[in-house]
């Protein structure tokens, strides 16, 4: 079986094989977040059409890429957290 890796994937694999990567300090939190996102991917019950500004749409895509999740999952998570009172404002 032949596996095609992107340049980025190949670079990561090479660093891993050389022992240059280390576990993130917040790895357990990141793994829990990924598990929730994966679980929510299959936990859909209703489709919603939502209109947002072009700017918000682009920001959602950027943030989702940073989080490593689909933008639909990110938006669903934000809505769910807001409705359940778990969405916290950032204290910048």
N, C-alpha and C positions, 0 to 999 in steps of 0.2 A: 504494500500500500504506500503510495507516494503522498506526502503531505506538503502542500505549498504554504510557506510562511511569508508574511509580508516582511519588509525590511525591519519594521519596528518589532515584530514578533521574533525575528531571527536575533536581533540585538538583545532582547530580553532573555532569550534562551541562552545565548552565549554568556551573558553576565551571570545567569543562574549557574551554568556549568562551571564557571570560573570561581564561584563562591562570592561574588561581589554584591549580591543582594541580601538584604536583611529584612526580617519581619517588621512590619509597621508597628509603631507603638500602640496604635488603636486598632490592631487587627481583629480582636474579638468583636468590637463595635462594628467594624466594617463587614465582617462575616455575618453578623446578626442582621444588618441592614440589607445585605444581599439576599439572605434567606427570606426576609419579609417581602422584598421586591419579587423574588421568584414565586413565592406562595401567592402573592397578589396577582401575578400574571395569569394564573389559572382560576382566580376567584372573582370572575366578572359576572355580573348579572344584568346590567343594563347598558345600552349604548347611549351616549350623550353627544349631541353636536354643540359645540361651544365656540363662539366667536370671540377672538382676542385681537388686540392690536398686533401689527406686524412686529413691533419692538418686543412685546411680551412673548410672542411666538418664538422669535429668535433667541431671546434670553432663556426660554424654557429649553430649547435645543442645546444651548451652550451648557447650561447647568446639568442637564441630563447626561451629556457627554462626560462632564467632569465626574459625575456620580457613577457612570458606567451602566446606566439604565435607559430604557426607551423613554422618550419625552412624555408619552401617554401615561406611563407608570408614575413618572415624577408628578405630573399634574393631578393624577388620581390620588396620589399620596398627600399632596398639599391640601386638596379639597377634603379628604378624609380627616386629616389632622386638624384642620380648621373646624370642621363640623363636630368633632369629638372634643374640642377644647385643648388639643395637645400641640397646636401650632404656637411656638414661642417667638416673640420678636427678638431680633438680635440686639444686644446691648453694645453697639459700637460707640 
